[in-house]
Amino acid sequence: MSITPLAPINGTVVGLLYEQHKSYLTMPHAERVAYFADPAGRQEMKSAGYHPLPVAFSWQSSLPPGTEYTLKLATNAQLGGAATVTTTDCRIVLDNLLIGTKYYWQVTAESAGQTFSSARVDFETEAQAPRLLRIDEVPNVRDLGGWMGLDGRRVRQGMLYRTAAVNLGGGRIFYSREELESGERPHPVGEGVRRTEAAMQRQIEQLRQRLQQGKEAEFVGSNLGPEWKVFRPKRTVFESVDYQTELDRLTAIPTTLMGAAMETVKTDSKGLFSFEEIIPDAPAVFMQEFEAEEDGYLQLGCGADYYWGLRLNGTRVFDRQTGNGTSMVSADNFTVQLPVRKGRNLMVAHVFSGAAGWAWCCIDRSDLQQPDGKTIIRQMIAELEEAQEIIWHVPQGYSSASDSLSQSTLAYFNNELGIRSDIDLRFEAECWGMTGSPLGKDVKWFERPFSSYDGMQTKSGRKAFVDTFRILLEEDNYPAIFHCAAGQDRTGALAFILNGLLGVEEDNLYLDWESTGFWNDDIDFTHARRFDRLVGVFTAYPGDTMADKVENYALDSGLTRREIERFREIMLE
């Protein structure tokens, strides 16, 4: 009786990526960018999934049916420390092998009191990065290692993994309408919401009358400019008062608002402004007075991070308390038509900050094609009707993050990957109620709220990077995972910088970010909307290569050359 190995055969090279993955990864840069922005291309890119190509092991056996076989797999010819799996079949499929690595395998079995062993076989895995991983219940996982770095040294695998969140994050919760309106002591905000709703209903009726009378809306010019007055009251104050009424009553820009002093800010040429501070779900109120030439309509491009509403002359005209709809704030987020009056107008935008701090975008978009007058009125009616429901979304607090991984997945993180540290890049609200890592009490949990894209150039963004980086200077913290919610934006920014410091070539830094496209085909997730804003942070720094520029960014942010060298000693083979 004997066991004969069939596959992988001795000396063969085994691929760990599907052909769709390879096809994308080998495209020229310009072709990739165009493909990535094309919805059809993204669907095709996603079709192979975000897991590695499994390696199928098979053998022929003359042993009796039902015999249990043990496959030993190691990276040394003596099979020392081999991983073992058992099966009663003559075939088994394994995931998550290292890339660019020589493996040795052998099958053993016991039958009739005897031990039978196959010949020992060796094969190599392709060296094409990224190293994708299949981990049940956690998407978008890959090894930071595997790319070629400084002096032809490969970034170590099995040290740092970038993942999506390993538990269900916390989030905002809202009062129900019944909670705001009923009971012996209704919530103080409820009455204000009711008045706002009634005012919006009056506006809807006026618009319907215009339609019945055959009147059309006309666009007019204004002197809306880049300068805004901003107030940032404490969240506890803002949410404990009837802020709906407070904002509805404004007829001019005050000197203080709910205890907050006035600040003056200016949006950039694209209408965007962001505060450097990152305080998620904190309120800011942006105000501007401007003149309109006649009664009519003004077309704007608006967006914010993340929950926001817009008032004009004391009436709520647009509301996104359900969220901005995209994490990249720009004038393309929403095109809004506002009913302005001849002379002075007061615009008030209240924004609950998100992952980018307080980001507000507002700019005149009369350059865009303007709908006909009747269509504008119908759009405004629809927007007001939607907003009537949304305004009842009054924040109540936060739901706690909850553990969601099965015992088998936890065992894989702890036993197979040997994770010692969980670097959580999410914000306080996302980690609400957490006191440690979902991976278990033996895994160190580092809560490090992080920025993404051009937020990495802000003072808070650079500080967050430095604070996170210094965790990686302690060898006892490895192996480690780092993640945000989806493992793409904040996680992608950190991965870009870390591999940049390790000397990974610029195009490979792009490929690592782009590989999230194997999982996410959202057309908002593109170079133009997101990634280019990250690259722009580093192109502003001197250096012949992107690696040089990233290093100068790190030094400018407060790291020392010795700290960078220490990280390289740990992470480069």
C-alpha positions in Angstrom: 0.0 0.0 0.0 1.2 3.5 -0.8 0.5 7.2 -1.1 1.5 9.0 -4.2 1.5 12.9 -4.4 -0.2 14.3 -7.5 -0.4 18.0 -7.1 1.3 20.4 -6.7 4.0 18.5 -8.4 7.6 18.7 -7.4 9.3 21.9 -8.5 6.2 23.6 -9.8 5.2 27.3 -9.3 1.8 27.8 -7.9 -0.3 31.0 -8.3 -2.2 32.6 -5.4 -4.2 35.2 -7.4 -7.0 34.7 -9.8 -6.5 35.6 -13.5 -8.8 38.7 -13.0 -6.5 39.8 -10.2 -3.4 39.3 -12.3 -4.9 41.0 -15.3 -5.6 44.1 -13.4 -2.3 44.2 -11.5 -0.2 44.0 -14.7 -2.1 46.8 -16.5 -0.1 50.0 -17.3 -0.9 52.7 -14.7 -2.9 55.0 -17.0 -5.0 52.0 -18.2 -5.6 50.9 -14.7 -6.9 54.3 -13.6 -9.3 54.4 -16.5 -10.5 50.9 -15.8 -10.9 51.6 -12.1 -13.2 54.6 -12.9 -15.3 52.6 -15.3 -18.4 50.9 -13.7 -18.1 47.9 -16.0 -14.5 47.5 -15.3 -15.1 47.6 -11.6 -17.7 44.9 -11.8 -15.3 42.7 -13.8 -12.5 43.5 -11.3 -14.7 42.4 -8.4 -15.9 39.2 -10.1 -13.0 37.1 -8.8 -13.6 38.3 -5.2 -11.2 39.5 -2.7 -9.8 36.1 -1.5 -6.7 34.4 -2.7 -6.7 31.5 -5.1 -6.7 28.4 -3.0 -4.0 25.8 -3.5 -5.3 22.3 -4.2 -3.3 19.3 -2.8 -4.1 15.8 -4.1 -2.6 12.4 -3.9 -3.4 8.8 -4.9 -3.7 6.1 -2.3 -4.1 2.4 -2.2 -5.1 2.5 1.5 -8.7 1.4 2.4 -11.6 3.8 2.0 -12.2 6.0 5.0 -8.5 6.2 6.0 -7.6 9.5 7.7 -4.7 11.3 6.0 -2.5 14.0 7.5 -1.1 16.7 5.2 2.1 18.3 6.6 3.1 21.7 5.1 6.2 23.6 6.0 8.7 26.1 4.6 11.7 23.9 5.4 12.7 20.5 4.0 12.8 18.9 7.4 9.1 19.8 7.8 9.9 21.3 11.2 7.0 23.2 12.7 4.8 22.0 9.9 1.1 23.0 9.8 -1.1 19.9 9.7 -4.6 19.2 8.4 -6.5 16.0 8.3 -9.0 14.6 5.9 -10.5 11.3 4.8 -10.4 12.4 1.1 -7.4 12.3 -1.1 -7.7 16.0 -1.8 -7.6 19.1 0.4 -7.7 22.9 -0.4 -5.7 25.4 1.6 -5.8 29.2 1.7 -3.5 32.0 2.8 -0.1 30.7 1.9 2.8 33.1 1.8 3.7 34.6 -1.5 7.2 34.1 -3.1 7.9 31.2 -0.8 9.2 27.6 -1.2 7.0 25.0 0.5 7.4 21.3 1.3 4.5 18.9 1.8 4.0 15.3 2.6 1.0 13.1 3.4 1.0 10.4 6.1 -1.6 7.9 7.2 -2.0 4.9 9.5 -3.6 1.7 8.5 -3.6 -1.8 10.0 -1.1 -0.7 12.6 1.4 0.7 10.1 2.4 4.3 9.1 2.5 5.1 5.5 4.1 8.3 4.1 4.2 9.8 0.7 7.3 11.2 -0.9 8.2 14.8 0.2 7.3 17.3 -2.5 8.4 20.9 -2.9 6.8 23.8 -4.8 7.0 27.6 -4.8 4.3 30.2 -4.7 4.3 33.1 -7.1 5.8 36.3 -5.8 3.0 38.6 -7.0 1.8 40.9 -4.3 -0.6 41.7 -2.7 -1.0 38.7 -0.4 -4.7 38.4 -0.1 -6.2 36.5 2.8 -9.4 34.6 3.4 -10.7 35.1 6.9 -14.3 34.2 7.5 -16.5 37.1 8.5 -13.9 39.8 7.9 -13.7 41.3 4.4 -10.9 43.1 2.6 -8.0 41.4 4.4 -4.4 41.4 3.1 -0.9 41.3 4.3 1.0 44.6 4.3 4.1 42.5 3.5 5.1 40.8 0.2 6.0 44.0 -1.7 9.6 44.6 -2.7 11.1 47.4 -0.6 14.5 49.1 0.0 17.6 47.6 -1.6 15.6 44.7 -3.0 14.5 43.5 0.4 11.0 42.2 0.6 8.6 43.5 3.2 8.1 40.8 5.8 4.9 38.8 5.6 2.9 37.7 8.6 3.8 40.8 10.6 1.1 43.4 9.8 -2.3 42.8 8.3 -4.7 45.5 7.0 -8.3 44.5 7.5 -11.9 45.7 7.8 -13.3 46.0 11.3 -13.3 42.9 13.4 -16.6 43.8 15.2 -19.7 45.7 14.5 -19.0 49.3 15.2 -21.2 51.6 17.3 -23.1 54.4 15.7 -25.6 57.2 16.2 -29.0 56.4 17.4 -32.0 58.7 17.1 -35.2 59.4 19.1 -38.4 58.1 17.6 -41.0 60.6 16.7 -43.2 59.2 19.5 -40.4 59.8 22.0 -40.1 63.4 21.0 -43.8 64.2 21.0 -45.4 62.0 23.7 -45.1 61.5 27.4 -45.5 63.8 30.4 -42.3 65.6 29.5 -41.7 65.5 25.7 -38.1 66.2 24.6 -37.4 69.9 24.3 -36.4 69.6 20.7 -39.7 68.0 19.7 -41.6 71.2 19.8 -39.0 72.9 17.6 -39.1 70.1 15.1 -42.9 70.3 14.9 -42.7 74.1 14.2 -40.0 73.5 11.5 -42.2 70.8 9.9 -45.2 73.1 9.8 -43.1 75.9 8.2 -41.8 73.5 5.6 -45.4 72.4 4.9 -46.4 76.0 4.3 -43.5 76.3 1.9 -44.6 73.1 0.1 -48.2 74.5 -0.3 -46.8 77.8 -1.7 -44.8 75.9 -4.3 -47.8 73.8 -5.3 -49.8 77.0 -5.8 -47.0 78.3 -8.1 -47.3 75.1 -10.2 -51.1 75.4 -10.4 -50.8 79.1 -11.5 -48.3 78.1 -14.2 -45.5 80.1 -12.7 -41.9 79.0 -13.2 -38.9 79.5 -11.1 -36.1 81.7 -12.4 -32.5 81.6 -11.6 -30.9 84.8 -10.2 -27.4 85.9 -9.4 -26.0 86.6 -5.9 -22.8 87.6 -4.2 -22.4 84.4 -2.2 -18.8 84.3 -1.3 -16.1 82.0 0.3 -16.2 83.7 3.8 -18.4 82.1 6.5 -19.0 82.7 10.1 -18.9 79.6 12.2 -19.9 78.6 15.7 -19.0 75.3 17.4 -21.1 74.9 20.5 -20.5 71.9 22.8 -22.4 68.9 21.7 -24.0 68.5 25.1 -25.4 72.0 24.9 -26.5 71.8 21.3 -28.4 68.6 21.7 -30.0 69.5 25.1 -31.7 72.6 23.8 -34.4 73.3 21.2 -31.7 73.9 18.6 -34.3 73.7 15.7 -36.1 76.8 17.1 -32.8 78.5 17.9 -31.7 78.3 14.3 -35.1 79.0 12.8 -35.3 82.3 14.8 -32.0 83.7 13.4 -32.5 86.8 11.3 -28.9 87.9 11.4 -25.5 86.5 12.3 -25.1 86.7 16.1 -21.8 87.3 18.0 -22.3 84.0 20.0 -24.4 81.0 19.6 -25.3 78.5 22.4 -22.2 79.6 24.3 -19.8 79.4 21.3 -17.9 82.3 19.9 -17.9 83.4 16.3 -15.0 82.2 14.0 -14.3 83.3 10.5 -13.3 80.8 7.8 -12.9 80.8 4.1 -13.6 78.0 1.7 -11.1 77.2 -1.1 -11.6 77.6 -4.8 -13.8 74.5 -4.9 -16.0 75.7 -2.1 -14.5 73.4 0.6 -13.4 74.1 4.2 -12.4 71.7 6.9 -11.4 72.2 10.5 -8.2 70.4 11.5 -9.7 69.1 14.7 -11.3 65.7 14.6 -14.2 65.5 17.0 -16.8 63.1 15.5 -20.5 64.0 15.8 -19.8 67.4 17.2 -22.0 70.3 15.8 -20.8 73.3 13.9 -23.1 76.1 12.5 -21.9 77.9 9.3 -23.6 81.2 8.4 -23.4 83.7 5.6 -25.3 86.7 4.6 -25.5 87.5 0.9 -27.4 89.7 -1.5 -29.6 88.5 -4.4 -30.5 90.6 -7.4 -34.1 89.6 -7.6 -36.5 87.1 -6.1 -35.7 83.7 -7.7 -33.6 80.6 -7.3 -29.9 80.1 -6.6 -28.2 76.8 -7.7 -25.5 75.6 -5.3 -23.2 72.6 -5.0 -23.1 71.4 -1.4 -21.8 68.6 0.8 -20.6 68.1 4.3 -19.0 65.5 6.6 -21.3 64.0 7.6 -24.9 64.9 8.9 -26.0 68.3 7.8 -29.0 70.6 7.1 -29.5 73.9 5.3 -31.7 76.8 6.2 -32.5 79.9 4.2 -34.1 82.9 5.9 -35.3 80.9 8.8 -36.8 78.0 6.8 -35.2 74.5 6.5 -34.8 73.9 2.8 -32.5 70.9 2.6 -31.7 68.2 5.1 -29.2 65.3 5.2 -29.5 64.2 8.8 -29.4 60.6 7.4 -25.8 61.4 6.2 -24.1 63.0 3.3 -24.2 59.9 1.1 -20.5 59.9 0.4 -17.4 60.2 2.5 -15.5 62.5 0.1 -17.0 66.0 0.5 -17.2 68.1 -2.7 -19.5 70.3 -4.6 -20.6 67.3 -6.6 -22.3 65.7 -3.6 -25.6 67.5 -4.0 -27.0 70.1 -6.4 -29.4 72.3 -4.5 -31.8 75.0 -5.7 -32.7 77.6 -3.1 -35.5 80.1 -3.1 -33.8 83.5 -2.5 -35.4 86.9 -2.1 -34.3 90.2 -3.5 -31.8 91.9 -1.2 -30.2 90.4 1.9 -30.5 86.6 2.6 -29.2 84.6 5.5 -28.0 81.0 4.9 -27.4 78.7 7.9 -25.9 75.2 7.6 -25.6 73.0 10.7 -23.1 70.2 10.3 -22.4 67.3 12.6 -18.8 66.4 12.1 -17.7 63.0 10.7 -14.4 61.2 9.9 -12.9 64.3 8.3 -13.8 66.6 11.2 -16.1 69.5 10.2 -16.0 69.6 6.4 -18.4 72.0 4.7 -18.6 72.6 1.0 -20.9 75.2 -0.7 -20.3 77.0 -4.0 -22.4 78.6 -6.7 -23.1 76.1 -9.4 -24.9 78.2 -11.9 -22.3 76.8 -14.4 -24.2 73.5 -14.4 -27.2 72.9 -16.6 -30.2 74.4 -14.9 -33.6 72.6 -14.9 -36.6 74.3 -16.3 -38.6 76.4 -13.9 -41.4 73.8 -13.2 -38.9 71.0 -12.7 -37.1 73.1 -10.1 -40.3 73.6 -8.2 -41.2 69.9 -8.3 -37.6 69.0 -7.1 -38.0 71.4 -4.2 -41.3 70.0 -3.2 -39.8 66.5 -3.2 -36.8 67.6 -1.2 -38.9 69.4 1.4 -41.2 66.3 1.8 -38.2 64.1 2.3 -36.8 66.6 4.8 -40.0 66.7 6.8 -39.3 63.1 7.7 -35.6 63.5 8.2 -35.9 66.4 10.7 -37.3 64.0 13.2 -34.0 62.2 13.3 -32.8 63.9 16.5 -29.6 62.4 18.0 -30.2 60.4 21.2 -26.8 58.9 21.8 -24.7 56.0 20.5 -25.1 52.3 20.2 -22.3 50.2 21.5 -19.9 48.3 19.3 -20.7 44.6 19.5 -18.5 41.5 19.0 -19.5 39.5 16.0 -16.8 37.0 15.2 -17.3 33.2 15.6 -15.1 31.2 17.8 -13.4 29.6 14.7 -12.5 33.0 13.3 -11.2 34.2 16.6 -9.1 31.1 16.8 -7.7 31.8 13.3 -6.6 35.3 14.4 -5.2 34.1 17.7 -3.7 30.8 16.9 -2.9 30.8 13.1 -1.9 34.4 12.7 -0.8 34.8 16.3 -2.1 38.4 16.5 -0.8 40.3 19.5 -2.1 43.8 18.8 -5.2 45.3 17.4 -4.7 48.9 16.1 -8.2 50.4 15.8 -8.3 53.5 13.6 -12.0 54.2 14.2 -13.4 57.1 16.1 -14.9 57.2 19.6 -18.5 56.7 18.4 -17.5 53.7 16.3 -15.8 52.1 19.3 -18.5 53.2 21.8 -18.5 50.9 24.8 -15.3 49.0 23.9 -12.7 48.4 26.5 -10.5 46.0 24.6 -10.0 44.1 21.4 -12.8 41.9 20.1 -10.0 39.3 19.4 -9.7 38.6 23.1 -8.1 39.8 26.4 -4.6 38.6 25.3 -4.6 41.0 22.3 -3.5 44.5 23.1 -6.0 47.1 21.8 -4.8 50.5 20.7 -7.5 53.0 19.9 -6.0 55.5 17.5 -8.6 57.7 15.7 -7.1 58.3 12.2 -7.6 60.5 9.2 -7.7 59.6 5.6 -6.6 61.1 2.2 -5.8 64.9 2.4 -6.7 64.8 6.1 -3.2 63.3 6.6 -1.7 66.8 6.0 -3.6 68.4 8.9 -2.1 68.8 12.3 -4.4 66.2 13.8 -3.8 63.8 10.9 0.0 64.0 11.2 -0.2 63.5 15.0 -2.5 60.5 14.6 0.0 59.0 12.2 3.0 59.5 14.5 1.1 58.2 17.5 0.1 55.1 15.5 3.6 54.6 14.0 5.3 54.4 17.4 3.2 51.4 18.3 5.0 49.6 15.5 8.5 50.3 16.9 7.9 47.6 19.6 8.6 44.1 18.4 6.4 42.7 21.2 3.4 44.3 19.4 3.8 42.0 16.4 2.0 40.3 14.6 -0.6 43.0 14.5 -3.7 44.1 12.5 -4.7 47.6 11.8 -8.2 48.6 10.5 -10.9 51.2 10.4 -14.4 50.2 9.4 -14.1 49.1 5.8 -10.3 48.8 5.7 -10.0 51.1 2.7 -9.8 54.8 3.5 -8.1 55.4 6.9 -6.5 51.9 6.6 -5.4 52.7 3.1 -3.8 55.9 4.1 -1.7 54.3 6.9 -0.7 51.4 4.6 0.5 53.8 1.9 2.7 55.6 4.4 4.1 52.5 6.0 5.0 50.8 2.8 6.3 54.1 1.5 8.7 54.3 4.4 9.8 50.7 3.6 10.7 51.8 0.1 7.9 50.1 -1.9 7.8 51.6 -5.4 5.2 54.2 -6.1 3.1 52.2 -8.5 3.0 49.3 -6.0 1.7 51.7 -3.4 -1.1 52.5 -5.8 -1.7 48.9 -6.4 -2.1 48.1 -2.7 -4.8 50.8 -2.4 -6.5 49.7 -5.7 -6.7 46.1 -4.5 -9.6 47.1 -2.3 -11.4 47.2 -5.7 -11.5 43.4 -5.6 -14.0 43.9 -2.8 -15.6 47.3 -3.3 -17.0 48.3 -6.7 -18.6 51.6 -5.4 -17.9 54.1 -8.2 -17.4 56.8 -5.6 -14.3 54.9 -4.5 -11.9 56.1 -7.3 -8.6 57.8 -7.8 -10.1 61.1 -8.7 -12.5 61.2 -5.7 -10.2 59.8 -3.1 -6.8 58.4 -3.8 -5.4 61.5 -5.6 -6.1 63.5 -2.5 -3.8 61.2 -0.5 -1.1 61.3 -3.1 -1.3 65.1 -3.2 -0.2 65.2 0.5 3.1 63.7 -0.3 3.9 65.3 -3.7 4.2 68.6 -1.9 7.3 67.3 -0.2 10.8 67.2 -1.7 12.3 63.9 -2.9 13.3 62.1 -6.1 10.9 59.2 -5.4 7.6 58.8 -3.6 9.4 56.9 -0.9 11.6 59.9 -0.4 8.6 62.2 -0.2 6.8 59.9 2.3 10.0 59.9 4.5 10.1 63.7 4.4 6.5 63.8 5.4 7.2 61.5 8.3 10.1 63.6 9.5 8.1 66.8 9.1 5.4 65.2 11.2 7.8 64.5 14.1 9.4 61.2 13.6 13.2 60.8 13.8 15.4 59.0 11.3 16.3 56.5 13.9 12.6 55.6 14.4 12.2 55.1 10.7 15.2 52.9 10.6 14.0 50.9 13.5 10.7 50.2 11.7 12.7 49.1 8.6 14.8 46.7 10.7 11.6 45.1 12.0 9.7 45.0 8.7 12.3 44.3 5.9 13.7 40.8 5.3 
